[in-house]
Amino acid sequence: MEIIDSIVELRHYLDSKRAERMSIGLVPTMGALHEGHAELVKESVRSCDLTACSIFVNPTQFNNPDDLLKYPKQLEKDLELLTMVGCDVVFIPSVDEMYPDQEKTITINFGQLENLLEGAFRPGHFSGVGVVVSKLLNVVQPDLAFFGQKDLQQLAVIRKLVKDLNIQSKIVSVPTVREKSGLAMSSRNLRLSEREAVVAANLYRVIDSVKTKILAGEQVLSGLTSAKVELEKIEGIELEYLDIVNSDTMSKVEELSEALNISICLAAYVGGVRLIDNLYIKQEN
């Protein structure tokens, strides 16, 4: 597996592979890799001739400086995992390499999409995501780029980015990978104690129950209300939001007939660690 930290060197390497008519897959990450990331890489390996993975903790998408400082880092373990799952090249740039003029970094406005759910609680987050993903797609120019369903709103933002900027890379969504308890795998889970991880598993249990009830005929608002009450009663969980939304626009829905793609989304703090999760309730494709 090649390890590259320079944009110029990465472009030269990938251009040589494209000259051999190799298709390229990209898996962007911020490190602290787990089985969810491994599935993204495996999907790329299955779909493309060459798989590139990036490891870059992007400072522009953190609205909370303390959250950036606490973000887990385990580069040696990350490289071992990537080697095992068949990654061909890993790009590990410095902040200066990605943002040579940090005082004048551009921003991107995604409109209403960035003001709802995650955007409402993390101002500027999706602008930071959009800028770094634009940079990575421009540098790598992959045929396919793989992202996890767990970050559902990020997925919607990136799809809008690619569509509006006429980027040729195709965005591929990979289903959320979960612990045996149902807890969605996340790099942030490393910050949970054993007890907190048990408490956090209730997040999935509750939204899965809501999905089942709504598909069985319960009204959306009724299902949401009972779920919020249940979560707020669980010691150790501080609910930030719980909504049922159009999966493409993140706008709230009250009836399943309102959109082709509908999901239940939540964010909550457990032991000071902010966790997000979602489930498709209705999915056209």
Secondary structure, DSSP 8 states (H G I E B T S, - for coil): -EEE--HHHHHHHHHHHHHTT--EEEEEE-S---HHHHHHHHHHHHH-SEEEEEE---GGG-S-HHHHHHS---HHHHHHHHHHTT--EEE---HHHH-TTGGG------GGGGTSTHHHHSTTHHHHHHHHHHHHHHHH--SEEEEETTSHHHHHHHHHHHHHTT---EEEEE---B-TTS-B--GGGGGS-HHHHHHHHHHHHHHHHHHHHHHTT--HHHHHHHHHHHHHTSTTEEEEEEEEEETTT--B-SSGGG-SSEEEEEEEEETTEEEEEEEEEE---
